Amino acid sequence: MGSIFRTNYFYTFCLSVRFSYILAAGGCHTVIGCRKSDIIYSPLPLYHSVAGMIALAGTFHHGISMVMRTKFSASNYWSDCVKYNVTVSA
C-alpha cells in the first residue's frame, strides 16, 4: 500500500510542477504583453525563475524569439540590445 501512495504522490507532484510551468509561460504573453514579433533579451541565468519559467517557457509556448548571452556583461548590455533588435528585456 505504501508504494502505491508514493507513486500516486509523485504523479500528483509532477502534474503540479508541469502546471506551474504552463501557467508561468502565459505570464510572458499575458502579464508582460509580449507578441510574436518581439525579441526577448534575458541577462539572467536560466535557473532564475524569471528567465527560466517566464521568459524561456513563454518563448516555447508562444513562439517568441529570445536572445541569451553565455556570460552577462553590463558594458555590452545596450550594444547587444541594438545588435539583436531587442524589444523586451526580462
C-alpha positions as CSV (number, residue, x, y, z in Angstrom):
1,M,0.0,0.0,0.0
2,G,2.9,2.4,0.8
3,S,4.4,2.2,-2.7
4,I,1.1,2.9,-4.4
5,F,0.7,6.0,-2.2
6,R,4.3,7.2,-3.0
7,T,3.7,6.6,-6.7
8,N,0.4,8.5,-6.6
9,Y,2.0,11.4,-4.7
10,F,4.9,11.6,-7.2
11,Y,2.5,11.7,-10.1
12,T,0.5,14.5,-8.4
13,F,3.7,16.4,-7.7
14,C,4.8,16.1,-11.4
15,L,1.4,17.3,-12.6
16,S,1.6,20.4,-10.3
17,V,5.1,21.3,-11.4
18,R,4.1,21.0,-15.1
19,F,1.0,23.1,-14.5
20,S,3.2,25.8,-12.8
21,Y,5.4,26.0,-15.9
22,I,2.4,26.2,-18.2
23,L,0.9,28.9,-16.0
24,A,4.2,30.8,-16.0
25,A,4.5,30.5,-19.8
26,G,1.3,32.5,-20.1
27,G,2.9,35.3,-17.9
28,C,5.2,36.3,-20.8
29,H,2.3,36.9,-23.1
30,T,-0.4,38.0,-20.6
31,V,1.4,39.9,-17.9
32,I,4.4,41.4,-19.8
33,G,2.4,41.7,-23.1
34,C,4.9,40.1,-25.4
35,R,3.9,39.5,-29.0
36,K,5.3,37.0,-31.6
37,S,7.2,39.9,-33.2
38,D,9.0,40.8,-30.0
39,I,12.6,39.7,-29.3
40,I,13.3,39.0,-25.6
41,Y,16.8,39.6,-24.1
42,S,17.5,37.7,-20.8
43,P,20.6,38.7,-18.9
44,L,19.6,36.3,-16.1
45,P,20.8,32.7,-15.9
46,L,18.2,30.1,-16.8
47,Y,17.9,28.7,-13.3
48,H,16.4,32.1,-12.2
49,S,12.6,31.9,-12.2
50,V,12.1,34.9,-14.5
51,A,14.5,33.7,-17.2
52,G,13.7,30.0,-17.0
53,M,10.0,29.9,-16.3
54,I,8.5,33.1,-17.6
55,A,10.8,34.1,-20.5
56,L,12.0,30.8,-21.8
57,A,8.7,28.9,-21.3
58,G,6.9,31.9,-22.9
59,T,9.1,31.7,-26.0
60,F,8.4,28.0,-26.3
61,H,4.6,28.4,-25.7
62,H,4.0,31.5,-27.9
63,G,6.8,31.3,-30.5
64,I,8.7,34.4,-29.3
65,S,12.4,34.8,-30.1
66,M,14.8,35.0,-27.2
67,V,18.5,36.2,-27.1
68,M,20.8,34.9,-24.3
69,R,24.4,35.6,-23.6
70,T,26.8,32.9,-22.2
71,K,28.1,35.4,-19.6
72,F,26.4,38.6,-18.7
73,S,28.3,41.8,-19.4
74,A,26.9,45.1,-18.2
75,S,29.2,47.1,-20.5
76,N,27.8,45.2,-23.6
77,Y,24.1,45.2,-22.5
78,W,23.0,48.1,-24.7
79,S,25.1,47.1,-27.6
80,D,23.6,43.6,-27.5
81,C,20.1,45.0,-27.4
82,V,20.9,47.1,-30.5
83,K,22.7,44.3,-32.3
84,Y,19.8,41.8,-31.9
85,N,16.9,44.4,-32.2
86,V,15.7,43.5,-28.7
87,T,12.2,44.9,-27.8
88,V,11.7,43.3,-24.4
89,S,14.2,42.6,-21.6
90,A,13.2,40.0,-18.9
